[in-house]
Amino acid sequence: MEHFIEGVHNYCDRWCERCIFTDRCRVFAMEKEDRPVAANDPKWETSLEPLSKSLEEARKLLEYMAMEKGIDLTQTDPEFEKNRNEQKTRVGDHPLMKKSMDYMEQSGEWLEKGQVKIYTEKIFEGVNLGIKSMQEGEREILALRENLEVIRWYQPFIVAKCRRALMGKEDGYENQFPEEERGYNGSAKIARIAIERSMRAWAGLLGFFEEEESALFRILASLQQSQVYLEKEFPHMDLFIRPGFDE
């Protein structure tokens, strides 16, 4: 039996620390091989070296495959470039893309306001004054941190997966396959999962920031509208079975 689940990394949320399939993910295993190097050089993981190494390996593999098929990678196709640029323009103008970008900007602006820091200081102050017990303070901090971690993780992820799904559909290549085999449905599906998890996290923050209700509801509205556009554009996303996760 194959140890790795083929393609499991293509439709995940890339949050390896919370994934139950890391021991069966080929990408995680490859990255794990690099960790001993990082242990000897603390700056290695934050440098461009891991990325450069992966890109170089991919480049060599691509060149080898092209050479076998007699393809000259140095030649460009003007018509292809023109079509690709038109596809990117259409995707950029799509309501789903615009709304998901709106969400990322709104959420980023709110997080930069410093409300979280102010509220955290209030929790510590309440504990110091005896208004709250240490256990109560710890529970609030943990709940706040959990919601924020989810929000921050999926902020750029939602935009990236929506773009990937839209570009896949624009390309048209996968239309020759049944809906359940079209990769863009898989991208749309994980995008919706990220949106739903983010919505729960923002709803969780409402209990901490009552004075910020209006701002938080606007952010939630952007997320919900993104989900509506996503489900309208990809009505068959649930037919796609993500390797490992949906099996």
Summary of the structure (lengths in Angstrom):
residues: 247
radius of gyration: 21.9
end to end distance: 16.2
largest distance: 75.5
contacts: 657
relative contact order: 0.12
helix: 77%
strand: 0%
